[in-house]
Amino acid sequence: MKLTTEQIEYVSNYVKSFDIKWYELQVEFTDHMVSSIEEIWEKDPELTFHQVKQNAANKFVGDSSFKAIQEERKRILQKLYRKVQWKMITEYLKFPKIFGSILLVYLAYTFSAYFVSPQKYLAVLFCSLLLIGLPSLYYWWKSKEIDGKHFLTLETLNPNLLVFSFPNLGMSMSNLLKQELVQYQWLVLLFCCIWVLGILISITAIHLQKETKENVKKQYQLN
């Protein structure tokens, strides 16, 4: 038995009543419940629509809940995107892109000679990561909503923590190693490598955001 358009709309509103604001989860949960309702109703056509809907809801939710499923999906997406982004970063550490990465490290290390204090230089270097990371933060803010619909897939790509935590971590480490930075120049070189890694993270974050947005628009046929 197939549900009518009105019945499907009722199921959709039922799903939304659980405060599921992410569009792709609304669609997925609705499709799942509709399929379950049609399956149950085919086996027992004497039941009313509301009885079948409730049976499907109990079967779908079980000991879990819509919210629990939502949080689990978010963890899965975060793990997936970390894996994808790291794969993109490693491409810049392979031939021929590695030459660009090496050149950035060399230039960053060369500029350190113009500063009397290695610690002050590294503070400037890691502060620059904030400026480099702001475009990815802006693009995420601009793209997390498409046609008035919110997507967990895009929300998961939030670079906010990375943009602010990575520079702070670099500056904190340089403060702890203040004396060592004066004695051992290789530490300055190491921090330059970490700085380049931060740049690669920002570049790949923007690329991943754009790629994911296009996939979402294509999947849900949005403008």
C-alpha positions as CSV (number, residue, x, y, z in Angstrom):
1,M,0.0,0.0,0.0
2,K,1.3,3.4,-1.0
3,L,0.8,6.5,1.2
4,T,-1.0,9.6,-0.2
5,T,0.8,12.9,-0.5
6,E,-1.1,14.2,2.5
7,Q,-0.1,11.2,4.6
8,I,3.6,11.5,3.6
9,E,3.4,15.2,4.6
10,Y,1.9,14.2,8.0
11,V,4.8,11.8,8.6
12,S,7.3,14.5,7.6
13,N,5.8,16.9,10.1
14,Y,5.9,14.2,12.7
15,V,9.6,13.8,12.1
16,K,10.1,17.6,12.3
17,S,8.3,17.7,15.6
18,F,11.3,16.0,17.2
19,D,13.3,19.2,16.5
20,I,15.3,17.6,13.7
21,K,16.4,20.7,11.9
22,W,18.8,19.1,9.4
23,Y,17.1,18.7,6.0
24,E,18.9,15.5,4.9
25,L,17.9,13.8,8.2
26,Q,14.3,14.9,7.8
27,V,14.2,13.4,4.4
28,E,16.0,10.2,5.5
29,F,13.8,9.7,8.6
30,T,10.7,10.4,6.6
31,D,11.5,8.0,3.8
32,H,12.4,5.3,6.4
33,M,9.1,5.7,8.3
34,V,7.1,5.8,5.1
35,S,8.6,2.6,3.9
36,S,8.0,1.0,7.3
37,I,4.4,2.2,7.4
38,E,3.7,0.8,3.9
39,E,5.3,-2.5,4.8
40,I,3.3,-2.8,8.1
41,W,0.1,-1.7,6.4
42,E,0.5,-4.3,3.6
43,K,0.7,-7.1,6.1
44,D,-2.3,-5.8,8.2
45,P,-4.6,-3.5,6.0
46,E,-7.3,-3.4,8.7
47,L,-5.2,-1.0,10.8
48,T,-5.9,2.7,10.5
49,F,-3.2,5.1,9.2
50,H,-2.5,6.4,12.7
51,Q,-2.1,2.9,14.2
52,V,0.3,2.0,11.4
53,K,2.2,5.2,11.9
54,Q,2.6,4.6,15.6
55,N,3.7,1.0,15.0
56,A,6.3,2.2,12.5
57,A,7.5,4.9,14.9
58,N,8.0,2.4,17.7
59,K,9.8,0.1,15.4
60,F,12.1,2.8,14.0
61,V,12.9,4.5,17.3
62,G,13.0,1.5,19.6
63,D,15.4,2.0,22.5
64,S,17.0,4.9,20.7
65,S,15.6,8.3,19.5
66,F,15.8,10.6,16.6
67,K,18.2,12.8,18.5
68,A,20.5,9.9,19.3
69,I,20.6,8.9,15.7
70,Q,21.4,12.5,14.8
71,E,24.4,12.7,17.1
72,E,25.7,9.3,15.9
73,R,25.4,10.6,12.3
74,K,27.4,13.7,13.2
75,R,30.2,11.6,14.7
76,I,30.3,9.5,11.6
77,L,30.5,12.5,9.4
78,Q,33.2,14.1,11.5
79,K,35.3,11.0,11.3
80,L,34.7,10.7,7.5
81,Y,35.7,14.3,6.8
82,R,38.9,14.1,9.0
83,K,39.9,11.1,6.9
84,V,39.1,12.8,3.6
85,Q,40.8,16.1,4.6
86,W,44.0,14.3,5.7
87,K,44.1,12.5,2.4
88,M,43.9,15.9,0.6
89,I,46.7,17.2,2.8
90,T,49.0,14.3,2.1
91,E,48.7,15.2,-1.6
92,Y,50.6,18.3,-0.9
93,L,53.3,16.2,0.7
94,K,53.9,14.1,-2.4
95,F,55.6,14.8,-5.7
96,P,55.2,17.3,-7.3
97,K,53.1,19.4,-4.8
98,I,55.7,18.8,-2.1
99,F,58.0,21.3,-3.7
100,G,55.5,24.1,-3.0
101,S,55.3,23.0,0.6
102,I,59.0,22.9,0.9
103,L,59.3,26.4,-0.6
104,L,56.8,27.8,1.9
105,V,58.9,26.3,4.8
106,Y,62.0,27.7,3.3
107,L,60.5,31.2,2.9
108,A,59.1,31.2,6.4
109,Y,62.4,30.1,7.9
110,T,64.3,32.7,5.9
111,F,62.1,35.5,7.2
112,S,62.9,34.5,10.8
113,A,66.4,36.1,10.3
114,Y,64.7,39.6,10.2
115,F,63.5,39.2,13.8
116,V,65.7,39.5,16.9
117,S,63.5,37.2,18.9
118,P,62.4,33.8,17.5
119,Q,59.5,33.8,19.8
120,K,58.1,37.2,18.5
121,Y,58.6,35.9,14.9
122,L,56.6,32.7,15.6
123,A,53.9,34.8,17.3
124,V,53.5,36.8,14.0
125,L,53.8,33.7,11.9
126,F,51.0,31.9,13.8
127,C,48.8,35.0,14.0
128,S,48.9,35.0,10.2
129,L,47.1,31.6,10.3
130,L,44.1,33.4,11.7
131,L,43.9,35.6,8.6
132,I,44.5,32.6,6.4
133,G,41.8,30.6,8.1
134,L,39.2,33.3,8.1
135,P,38.1,32.6,4.4
136,S,37.2,29.0,5.3
137,L,35.3,30.3,8.3
138,Y,33.5,32.8,6.1
139,Y,32.7,30.3,3.4
140,W,31.3,27.9,5.9
141,W,29.1,30.5,7.4
142,K,27.8,31.5,4.0
143,S,27.3,28.0,2.7
144,K,25.8,26.1,5.7
145,E,22.3,26.9,4.5
146,I,21.0,26.2,1.0
147,D,17.6,27.4,-0.2
148,G,16.6,28.0,3.5
149,K,17.5,24.4,4.4
150,H,20.1,23.5,7.0
151,F,22.3,20.5,6.4
152,L,24.2,18.5,9.1
153,T,26.7,17.5,6.3
154,L,27.7,21.2,5.9
155,E,27.4,22.0,9.6
156,T,30.0,19.3,10.4
157,L,32.6,21.1,8.3
158,N,32.6,24.0,10.8
159,P,36.3,25.2,10.9
160,N,35.7,27.5,13.9
161,L,37.7,25.3,16.4
162,L,40.6,24.7,14.0
163,V,40.9,28.3,12.9
164,F,41.3,29.6,16.4
165,S,42.8,26.6,18.3
166,F,45.7,25.8,15.9
167,P,47.3,29.3,16.0
168,N,46.8,29.4,19.8
169,L,48.5,26.0,20.2
170,G,51.5,27.2,18.1
171,M,51.9,30.4,20.1
172,S,51.6,28.5,23.4
173,M,54.2,26.0,22.4
174,S,56.6,28.7,21.3
175,N,56.1,30.5,24.7
176,L,57.0,27.2,26.5
177,L,60.1,26.8,24.4
178,K,61.3,30.4,24.7
179,Q,64.8,29.6,25.7
180,E,65.2,26.6,23.5
181,L,64.2,28.6,20.4
182,V,67.2,30.8,21.0
183,Q,69.6,27.9,21.4
184,Y,68.3,25.5,18.7
185,Q,67.5,26.9,15.3
186,W,66.0,23.6,14.2
187,L,63.1,24.3,16.5
188,V,62.3,27.4,14.5
189,L,62.4,25.3,11.4
190,L,60.1,22.8,13.0
191,F,57.6,25.5,13.9
192,C,57.7,26.7,10.3
193,C,56.8,23.2,9.2
194,I,53.8,23.3,11.6
195,W,52.8,26.7,10.2
196,V,52.8,25.3,6.6
197,L,50.7,22.4,7.9
198,G,48.2,24.9,9.2
199,I,48.1,26.6,5.8
200,L,47.4,23.2,4.1
201,I,44.6,22.5,6.6
202,S,43.0,25.9,5.7
203,I,43.3,25.3,2.0
204,T,41.9,21.8,2.1
205,A,39.1,22.9,4.4
206,I,37.9,25.4,1.8
207,H,38.2,22.8,-1.0
208,L,36.3,20.2,1.0
209,Q,33.6,22.7,1.9
210,K,33.0,23.6,-1.8
211,E,33.1,20.0,-2.9
212,T,30.6,18.9,-0.2
213,K,28.3,21.8,-1.0
214,E,28.1,20.9,-4.7
215,N,27.5,17.3,-3.8
216,V,24.6,18.3,-1.5
217,K,23.1,20.6,-4.1
218,K,23.3,17.9,-6.7
219,Q,21.9,15.1,-4.4
220,Y,18.9,17.2,-3.3
221,Q,18.5,19.1,-6.6
222,L,18.9,22.5,-5.0
223,N,20.0,25.8,-6.5
